[in-house]
Amino acid sequence: MKELVLASNNKHKLEEIQNILKDYIILSLEDIGFKEEIEETGDTFKENSLIKARRVAEFSKKITIADDSGLCIDLLDGAPGVYSARYSTSGTDEDNLQKVLKNLNGKESTAKYVCVISLIDLEKREYTFTGECPGKIITKKQGIGGFGYDPIFFIESLKKTFAEISFEEKNKISHRKIALDKLLNYLILSQGGDLEKDKVK
């Protein structure tokens, strides 16, 4: 079974990615002994995803994937965006969520979760895959599942938040699922050659 290094120790991400990429062994940063803090200096999800993937690929000498994702809220001009994981002073899920609600000041807003996954192969070729999941931010938390902003991210078609649906349901529609499906499609097709149109220039 082939190995992929994920440039993360986030257990939620590891679980979601392993669940979708069933034919691969997903190694965390802890698994490869990588202890360095990678500074995410990019202005976009794509830039930050590539920063992480490049550094870990250089360290591991293995095929590496990195995920950068977050919540973009229309009434907040796209915030928290790339700062989703560190939006509040503490950076905890609850404080980040409460800061969003405070800044929305009792209003609902259309929003989307965005995920960009980068892949760097053994020949140092770079590819990126993007997934988006539209929804809206509601004014009160609903549900006890998920993580991050899931309790206030409402999916109109389901009439539920991400925190109210099962892990399996979320993995059918999430931004990460969409990006991972594109990655998986590439991994399958690349057995017979490159998918040059997805290559990062």
N, C-alpha and C positions, 0 to 999 in steps of 0.2 A: 504494500500500500504506500502511495506517495505521501511525502511530508510537505506541509506548507508552514512557514513560520508566520504567525500573526503578531504584528508589532503592537502588542497590548497584553496586559494582565487582567483586563476587565472580564470577570467571570460571566457576566451577562452576554457580552459580545462573543466570547469563546463558545458559550453554549449555543447561541443562535447560529453562529457560523458553522460549528461542527454538525449541527442538526441538518443544515442544508447541504454542506459539502461532505456527504456521508462516505464518499470513496477516498477521502484524504484524511491523514492524521494531522490535526491542527496543533502546532506547538506554540506555547506562550513565551513571553520574554523570560519568565522564570525558568521554563524548561531548557532554554538555551544558555542560561546564566548571564543574561543581559541586565545590568543594574543601573545603567546610565539614564538620567532624566533628559528626554529629548525636548528641546524648546520649540514650541509650535509658533513660528514667527510669520506664517503665511496669512494673507488677507482673505483667502478662500478655502473651502473644504478641500478642493483639489490640491492646492499648494501644501497644506498641512499634511494631507495624506501622503503625498510624495516625499515630504521631508522625513516623515517617520519611516516609510518603506526603504528609502535610500540608506539611512543610517543603520537600520537593522540588517538589511541585505549585505551591507559591507561587513558587518560584524559576523553574521552567521554563515555567509557563503552558501546560503540555501535560497530556494525560491521563497520570496517574501511577499506577504500581503499586508496592507495597512488600511485602516478604516478611519475616516474622519466624518463625523456626522453631527447634526444638530437641528435645532428648531428655528424656523424663520417665520416671524409673525408680522403680518401686513401692517397692522396699526402701530407697530413699533419699528417701522421702516426696516424690517428684516432681522431685527434683534430677536433673541440673543445671538443667532447665527454661529459664527466660529467660536464664540465665547460661551456657548451653551453649557459646557461642563464647568465653567468658572465664572458664571454670570454674577453671582453674589460674592460677598467678601469671603465667606467661609468655603464656598464651592460645593456645599452639600446639596444633594438632590432637593431636599425640602426647602432650603433657603433660596436656591435658584428658582424653584417653582413659585414661592411666595413673592419674590421680587418681580416676576412676570405679572402676577395678579395685581400687585401694588401699582406697577407701571401702567397696566391697562385700566386701572381705576374703575372697576366694576363693569367694564365693557367686554363683550365677546369680540373675537376677531378671526377672520380666515387666516390660515397658517399652513405650513407644510413642514414635514420632516424631510431632511435631505441627507443622503449618504453618498460619499465618494470612496470607492475602494481602489487602491493602487496595487498593481502587481509588478514585481521586478523579477525577471527570470534569471537563470544562471549565466546568461550572456549579457546581463545588465540592461536588457530592453525593458522599457517602461510602458505600462498600459493603465488606463483608468476607466472605471465603470461607475455610472451614476444612477441612483435610484431616488425617486421622490414619492412621498405619500401625502396627499392633500387632506386637510381636515379643518377643524376650527378649535380655538381656545375658548373654554367655557369658564364661568366665574367661580365655580366651586369644584373641589375634587370629587371624583366619582370612581369607586373601585379601589382594590387593595393590591392588585397585581402590577406587573411591569416595573419600570424604574424611570428615573429622570422626570420628564414632564408628562409621562403617560396618563396620570390621573386627571389631567385637564385637557388632554388632546382627544377631541371628540370626532368620531367617524360618522358622518351623516347616514351613509348607507346601512350601517349596523345599528345606529341609535345607541352607541356605546362608546366609552373611552377606551384607549389602549389598555388601561388598567382593569377594565371589566371583561376583557376577552381572554380566552385561553392562549397559552404559549403557541399552540398549534394554529389557532386562528390568526394570531398576529404574524406568524411566519408565512402566512399566505399572501399578506397584503403590505407588509412593512416596507419602508424605504430601503432597509438593509437587505431584505429578501429580493427586491427588484434588482439592486446592484449585484447581489451575489448570483442571481440567475444569469445575468450578463457575464459575470466572471466565469461561472461554471460552463456556459456555452462556449466561451473562449477556450477554456481548458480542454474541452472535448474536441473542438475544431482544431486546436493547435497541435494535436497529435499528428495531424496530416499537413501542418504548415502554419505559417503566420497568419494573423488576422490584422493586416497592416493598417486598415482603416481605424482601428482603435489605438494605434500606437501613439504615445505621447511624443510630440515633435520637440 
